[in-house]
């Protein structure tokens, strides 16, 4: 390398200088050879103007031309201010209704798609859009606490991660390790966390710092980023009392419990839970159960196998947590949403809850939504599905043929995963299968449950109205699995259209 710098490097410099000199010479030659512009010849003034003949009309003065003003660009209507009551708040708690019946009329906030260009503050003022025939989505005021430039969403959490007790560093409060149970300590910690959703939030987005903001050590700000602002631990009794109050303030007295997948931190689980509650316009209480799963600072294989071992332990703790949410919060309906490896905790817990002692809790289970399940397909179809249907009869499974993460898992386990649609040769009896392959083009294709606007729209329709797949023609169309069995496929439909359709159903 040193010899090349002393010999070849010098020749390279000379060649570059020669090319530069030749380019400058060509530019100067072209400049000198360009003909000079001649000044215009002045017009001669006529000596006398002869009058026009009688048959010739004198020239009429030209009328000012009227140019059509350009049509204003369409933009979403600005959302009105939200009420500060918090999650699912209302002026007075209405009477609960059985799940699946027609919802009460409600309004929705304006939606910005991730593909829409951001509004420019320097842009000229635009005329408002005319009112559509169906009520336009507007702010509901029921998701989060309006803080001006952002909305603060409260998420209730249960976790069996290790609590370091470091209150000054929210990212380090709960680690990826198992909870310390020495000295008869309880394995599950409880509390609430507040997450910011910027007013500029796009559907499906988890707005975070850009690479430049990260490289220059700029802090996250709630008006621009989806970030965890507070973490407030609580004793079990206080936690369920607070959650019960949040459920009581919601219109339908409901909640959803989200369980994340492999290699997700406590903060990212909270951010995703809040984002889903906001995008789904969920008026109940959002709850998450976050279990210990290592990040990828170690080897991928070690992190994955460690997570599988943690699932075997955490499934028992989640079963107790879900049972308490059903039994101690006064909720009329509790939905469960699971992603990836988190589906193992959910399906195991549902099987363990199917006992005579818990028979009274069965009616409170709403929709069980399994997204991209990292579960052996044969085991799920033959063993798991028949058992969980006994306790949770309304189960929807989302799968995709573009899921690279499940393809990798299939390579590790040597058997197909039920969330990989291309490997689904048969449909589990009694479970509705939704193909999300056509609406998500992410490089990994594994997070469509929270990133894809059409999938969020179908989830919103499902959680708001309780319609089965055959009746969600706005967001789904009939399809076939690779094995030739009937299923449904997601349609690319803007979320604003879904909001409007739900509002129309409420006003009908």
C-alpha positions, 0 to 999 in steps of 0.5 A: 500500500505504501509503495503504491502511494509513493509511485502509482499515487503520484501518477494518479494525481497527474492524470486527474490534473490533466483531465481537469485542465483539458475540461477547463480548456474545452469550456473556455473554447466553447465560450470564445466561439459563441457568437456575440448577441447583436443589439436590436435595431430601433424601429423608425417612427412613421412620419404621418399616420394615414386614417383607416378606410371607412370599412375598417373598424378601429382596433378594440381595446384588449379585454383582460384575460381571466386565468383559472385559479389552480384547484387547491390540493386536497389535505386532511381536515385539522382535528379538533382538540381532544378532551383531556380525560384520558384513555377511554374517557367519557363525560359519563360512563354509558351502560355496557352492551353485549359484545358484537351488538351495534355500537353507539354512534361515535366520531373519529379523528383525521388520519394521515397515511404514511405515504401522504406528504407532510404539510408544509408550514410555508404553503399558501392557505388552502380551501377546506374540502367539501363535506363528504356524504358519510361523516368525515373522520374527526378527533374522537377525544377518547384515545389519549390525553391531548398535550398540544403537539402530541397525545399522551397514551396511557398503557397498563403493563405487566411484566416478568422482566428483571426490574433494575429500579433505575427510575432515571433511565426508562430504557434500562428500567426493565431488562431482557433478563428474567425477573429476580424471584429470590427472597419470595419476590413476586415474578410479575411487576405492574404499573403504567407507562405514558407514550407520546403520539405526535400530532404529525403521526402517520398510520402504522408509524413508530416515529423515532429519531433520524440517523442524523439526530441519533448521530448528533446525540439529539434527544427524542421529543414527544412532539416528533417521536413515539417515545416512552415518557414515564414509567410508574410501577404500582402494587398489584392491588393499585394496578388493578384498581387503576385499570378497573377505572380506565375500563369503566370510563370506556364506552363498551367497558373493554380492554385489549392485551397485547403480547409482543414477539422475539427480541422486543424491548420493554420500551418498544413493546409500550410504543407499539401498544400505544400506537395500535390503540391510537391507530385503531381508535380503541376506546377501551384500555390498552394493556401489554404483557412484556416478557424477557427476550434478549436483543441481538447484541449476542448471536441471533441463535443464542437470543432465539433459543434463550427466548424460547426457554423464557416462553416456557416460563413466562406462559404460566405468569401470563396465564395468571395475568390474563386471568386477573385482567378478566376477573378483577377489572370489571371488563365486559370484553377483553381482546387479546392480540399476539405477535410472532413468538408471543403467540406461544404464550397466548395459546398456552395460556388459553389452554390452561384457562380452560378449566371448570373454575374459569368457566365464568370468564369465557364469556368475557373473551372477545377477539383473539388475534394471532398475527404471524404466529411462530408456531409449528403448523402441524402442532397448531392445527392438530393440537392447539387450535381445537383446545383454544377454541373451547375457551376463545371461540372467536379467533383470527389468524393473520399470515403472510407469504412474504414473512422472511422472519418465519422463513428463517424460523422454519429453517431453524426448526425444520418444520413450517410455521403456521404464520407463513401463508405459503406453507399453509396447506390446510386451515385450522377448523373454526379459525378465520385465516387472513392472508396479508401477503398483498398489502405489505412490502417491507424487507422482512415482512413480519410486522404488518400487524402494526405497520400496514394501514390496510391490516390496521383497517381490518383490525379496526373493523374487527375490534369495533364491530365484531363482524366475522370475516365474511361480513368485512367486505370493505377490508377483505375479499375471498381467497384460497390457501395454497392447499385450496381451502377458503380464506380471506385476503386483505384489501388495500383500503385507506383507514379513513374509509374504514373510520367513515364506514364504522361511523355510518354503522353507528349512525344507522 
